[in-house]
Amino acid sequence: MRGIFVTSTVTACAAALTLPLLTTPTGAATAPAVRTAPATGLSGVPGSTRSLPLVPLPGGDRALGGRTAERGLPPREVEPFSLVGIVWDSAAAELRGQAQVRTRAVGSRRWSAWQDVQIHDDDRPDLDSAEGASGRRRGATAPLWVGASDAVQVRVRAETVTDRTPEGPAFPVGLRLELVDPGKDPAPGPARPQGQAPSGAAAAPARAAGEPTIAASPVLGEEEAATSAVNSLLAPLGATEIPARDKDGSGADVAATGPGDAPVKSPPQDPDTDGAADVDTTDDAADAAADDAADGADPGSRYVEGGGYIGPRPRIVTRAGWGADESIRERGFVYTKTVRAAFVHHTASGNKYSCSQSASVIRGIYRYHVQSSGWRDMGYNFLVDKCGTIYEGRSGGVAKAVMGAHTLGFNSNSMGIAVLGTFASSTPPTAAVDAVARLTAWKLGLFGRNPLGSTTLVSAGGNLFKKGTKVRLKVISGHRDGYATECPGDLLYKKLGKARSTAARLQGR
């Protein structure tokens, strides 16, 4: 892994609780059962994370090999929240069984149907990275978006004990429910015609119907300025969106990929047509330049004449645009050497959101990744909603090789794109698949990658490939190609061929 930690030096000028608040006697240590973490973001966006312990449930205490069969939370009224998840103390421990929640919408007296929570959150930092080895990291399920709710009930059932059941407790230590209030969207700033870019920037396409109005930026704090400054070659400081740019001008974006990356012409890469993953089990990782040559590219080079093989830049909503609270993430940014591949994910957070709620969903996932799971920042490099809007994910610059936490074992020299929703049995919207194609045509093009081709990545260790294994992967891969998981869902995975061909066409191949 080639990770470089860069510390930024940029500086720039609901309802009340329906249950009694827990208190601690004077002089006593605060109990960890309830954690409230309110904060104020860039545009004064409030949000909070509340943690409630999951306890043995009445009638669910039958023995399973000496283990409690069911834990959860009886029906309970709480402060409003919109996203839930379950976490536990050790990231190395597993939750084995089934978890379900049901909620009650704010203003309603009716409970929802029970909804499954995906037990394994398969998107996570590499184990040998500083982030993966952090003592703050916790075990976690995938988050689930439930919409504005003020009551919740949870049940977690242990797997049935058989002769093949692994030894150890059915429930990991510290099992608790996380209730995330993503807060309100940033307040709208000065009005400007729909789709009009900030002064001095190229015009952006009109927004999709139902898409939230993006706020203009207020005066920036230090971390907000640092987050925005890494995109300063693409949009003004404090911009809430990076405007679209046509293919003829997108080649200039290579300058934003990082220092020392001069645009140089390189030949096209040949697509891999066998469709199989080629695995080299040698432990000695080849130099990245040699791998570039094997992929048909000159090491570190770009082909940018007249836009070359770089697709048009799509419009991207920045972290300021969706209301990221920069105070909760770790300071600074972490980069790898290049971007060799894009891994496509689904968030497994459900499909019950509107496009006007997308920013709220993203703020909820962000808080869950950072405050609940203990990561340094949002795990994904980009997110895409059902209307095809593209959002900046992990901070560090949309054009740069930012180290994410999305595909355990393959976070180095790759990027992660998460489509908001669950696509195991639901068809992903065409707008979302097209957005993945537009984003990869541009971003992979900046690093000389052919969306129809294959590339070599070295595993940092996971459940499919041991550490040090050189793996031949599609340049646009699904999460399941690098890790044993259902992600990105069968129906989204089947759309990746279309995304590859569309991305290649947008690159001019």
Residue, then its C-alpha position, 0 to 999 in steps of 0.5 A: m500500500r502506498g499511503i501518504f498522509v497530508t495535513s492541510t494548512v489551508t486557512a480562511c478568513a425537534a422535538a423534546l424527548t418523550l422519555p426521561l433523560l438518563t443522568t449520572p450521580t455526581g462523581a460517577a463515571t458516565a455510562p456508555a449506554v447513551r451517547t449523544a453527539p450533536a454538532t453544527g456543520l458548514s451551514g449551521v446544519p444540526g445533527s446527532t447520533r444517539s446510542l441505545p444498548l440492546v438487551p435480552l428480550p422477554g420470551g427470547d431468552r431460551a438457551l442456544g448452546g448457553r447463548t441468549a437467543e434474542r436481544g433488542l429494544p422494546p417499543r420506545e419513543v425517542e428523539p426524531f431520527s432518520l437512519v439506524g444501524i447496529v454497532w458493537d465494540s470490536a471490529a474483529a467480532e461478528l454478529r451472526g443471525q438476523a436483525q430487524v427494526r420497525t419504526r413509527a413515522v413522526g406524526s403517525r401512530r402506526w408502526s412500519a413493517w419489520q425491515d431487515v438490517q444487513i448484518h455485515d457492513d462489507d465496506r470498510p478500511d483496509l486492515d493494514s492502513a492507519e484507519g483500519a488499525s485504529g482503536r476507534r473502529r467498531g463492528a457495524t451493520a450496514p445503515l438503514w434509511v427509515g425516514a423521519s421517525d420518533a419511535v423504534q423497536v429492534r429484534v436481533r435473533a441469533e443464528t440457529v446452533t448446529d454442529r457447524t456453528p462457530e464457537g464464541p458468543a452469538f452476540p458481540v460485546g457492546l451490541r447497541l442501536e445507533l439512531v442518526d438524525p442527519g439534521k436539516d439541509p443547508a439553508p438556501g443561499p442567494a437565488r440564482p437561475q436553476g442550473q446557473a454556475p457560480s460566477g466564473a465557472a462553466a454552466a451546469p446542466a439543470r437539476a433533476a425534478g425533485e432535487p434539493t436546492i443547493a445552498a450557497s456557501p457561508v463564511l468558511g471555517e478552517e476545515e471547510a476551507a481545507t476541504s474546498a481548497v483541494n477542489s479549487l482548480l475545478a470550482p471557486l472556494g466554498a462552491t456547493e457544486i463543481p460544474a459540468r465541463d464538456k469533453d474538449g475542456s475536461g483534459a485540463d482537469v488532469a492538473a487537479t489530480g495532484p502535484g507533478d502529474a503533467p499531462v502527457k499523451s499515452p496510447p489507448q489501453d486494450p480491453d480484456t475480453d476473457g471476462a475472468a479474474d486473473v490471479d497471481t499468488t506471488d507475494d511480491a507486489a510489482d511496481a505500479a509503473a510496471d503494472d501500468a505498462a502491462d495495462g497498455a499505458d505509459p507509466g503515469s501518463r495521460y492522453v488529453e489532446g482535445g479531451g482525448y480519452i477523458g470523458p466530459r466532467p459531470r456536475i458534482v455536488t460538493r460536501a458543502g453542497w450536501g451539508a457535511d459537518e467537517s468537524i466530526r471527521e479526522r483532519g487532513f487527507v490520505y492519498t494513494k499513488t493513482v486510480r486504477a479501478a472503480f468499485v461500484h457499491h450499493t449502500a444497502s440503506g433501502n430505496k425509501y427515499s426521494c431525490s429531495q432527501s438524498a443529501s439527508v441520506i448522505r449526511g446520515i451515512y457520513r455520521y454513521h461511518v464516522q461517529s458510529s463505525g469509527w472511521r476517519d471520514m465517509g467511506y465512499n469516494f462518491l455517491v449517486d442517487k436514484c435521480g443520477t445526481i453525483y455527490e462528493g464523498r470522502s474529502g481530499g479532492v474529487a479529481k485526486a487519488v483519495m484513499g477510501a474505505h469501501t472495498l476491504g483489501f482494495n482501497s489503495n489505488s482505487m475509488g469507490i462509488a456507492v449508489l444510494g439504495t438496495f439492489a438485490s431485487s430492485t432494478p437500479p434506475t437508469a439515471a443512476v447507472d448513467a451517472v456511474a458511467r459519466l463519473t467513471a468516464w471522467k475520473l478514470g480518464l484523468f488517470g489513463r484508464n480504459p473503462l472496457g479494460s482490466t487492471t492489476l491490484v494487489s490485495a491488502g487482505g480480505n476474504l477472497f484474496k490473501k494479502g499480497t495477491k496480485v489480482r486482475l480485475k475489471v477497471i470498473s468492477g463490482h464490490r463482489d469482484g474483490y470481496a465475498t459479498e452480495c454488494p452491489g446487489d445482483l441487479l446493479y451488478k448486471k448493469l455494470g456492462k452497460a456502464r462500462s460501454t457508456a463510459a468508454r463511448l464518453q471517453g471517445r473510444 
